[in-house]
């Protein structure tokens, strides 16, 4: 079995394409200190359920303000959708009625961003995860991937957008606070870096151990999130999924993605080898031109 | 097509080629067949629905929701359709890499089937994209989301379609009487095959890897880190079952195209394919059992979803696998056909269980496809069959190629 000039060039071509494609397909995590991301601490013991954040958010993003009948009532769960980026819900718990704000969690290593094949969904160096319409092709893979189900889609528009909280990233670049945190009358919402917020949250738990359940939701969930939560009751009582994995969601596909370049290099070589090995026995007509 | 044809075409140049193509566009064969009578109204309705979809948004024709963003169009058209198109890489592997000449007669039809499947199912993807005008972003420009499995799948779809087109192109060259092009294109076949098999390995498993991040949303009986491996292994017998099914239909419908020799060898091909199916299904079944035992999922079995899982694994994997094994021993063609249909049903079940039925299985509101989604899906399938039939009637796909290679 000898390799003639032609098959040599074929092999060379295949290898070339492989290397070109392989380098493009490798995943590259950005090494940044996750605790320096900007985030928001939400303390449900301070929240009065006034929906001021909902109004502020609607105004800041040109969305319809919530109607006056649309108020948080224990027993019904209001969800964010394409017309509202944040909602306040009420829960009946072992320690009375508790309000909880929900919106995008701004994960440290977001599933939606890893899922996005056009980088329309991206986490900027300040911390907010936001969406860029000029890149998005509307595949909704971010919605499939998000463990918190936060990206929402305008199903009834011919030019649909993905709608979710972007932590007012425009305001952040101007040095302002997010609209919701800016107007919160009871300071249930505090903005700052993740490092500051975690320290503050721990301080509150330590200072008032009777008032808080001893967990900061978002510290480890889904690999850590930009939004952090304090609650007087266990988080499953107020509608949180407490079974989420502690490691980041994109880590689930890393193994597969890392295998891609090696398969791209090994497979063609193996296939060509088998082809060369079986060719002589059968004297294939295709190679006898 | 003879030598004379070739000379005439060369003399008259490009103009006569166009005349030839225009002539070929005219319908051949009977117009009022049962298939036409059913498919034409469906296709017309489907086109109307597609217009409404682009005018009023995806929500106007689908039952998709904020919680279930992928429905029938992705779960069936794309995820299932691509699994069925897996026959092309398996058959080209056997013919061009393992040099099994026995399957030579079904290579072209399988590659054509695979190519059209990708063309139409990837095309159906455009219907599901909210902002399809940005579809080129992952291909050209500076918007490469390289950490996305979908990025990989998108590139592979595109590259694999090109590879399959190259694999099929000698048939087009023969149809047009282009001898020189034929020689060049035939020389590219092996490269395209090797590239194509590599791409197929990765994107068949990649389609499964898409769902890895939806860990908390897919029913635990279907979710495991081995979804990519399972998708790849099942694409082998999904594709071959499709080859068996398509071959059995073609033997009847296009009997005028098929020569006496390839007609006779067809049964023997089916027997060998059923054996490969059985072995691949055994590997797949074992993988399922291993994952099931390893993850200690016994407690999940005695639930409605558990019974549904058993239906899929025993009724549509184990049972057709046994039928394939038995048909090989008993040389029973009918049994092969039944087994291939059951296998295909099992693949549909499996892909839908992961992408649609088991997705958000615990949610309050469930997703059911609307009649409009189903009609559009049928439109895609019927249009593909129309094109398939058009090509079969004109190009040397099922009938003998002119054999230009051996006469050189």
Interface residues (C-beta under 8 A of the other chain):
Chain A: X10 X13 X14 X17 X18 X21 X24 X25 X26 X27 X28 X29 X79 X81 X82 X111 X113 X114 X115 X116 X117 X118 X119 X120 X133 X134 X135 X136 X137 X138 X139 X140 X141 X143 X144 X145 X147 X149 X152 X153 X154 X155 X156 X157 X158 X159 X160 X241 X243 X244 X245 X249 X250 X252 X253 X255 X256 X257 X260 X263 X264 X267 X268 X271 X272 X274 X275 X278 X279 X281 X282 X284 X285 X286 X287 X288 X289
Chain B: X54 X55 X56 X57 X58 X59 X60 X62 X64 X65 X66 X67 X69 X70 X93 X96 X97 X98 X99 X101 X125 X128 X129 X130 X131 X132 X134 X135 X137 X138 X143 X144 X145 X146 X147 X148 X149 X150 X151 X152 X154 X155 X159 X183 X186 X187 X189 X190 X191 X193 X194 X195 X197 X198 X201 X202 X205 X206 X209 X210 X211 X212 X213 X214 X215 X216 X217 X225 X228 X405 X406 X408
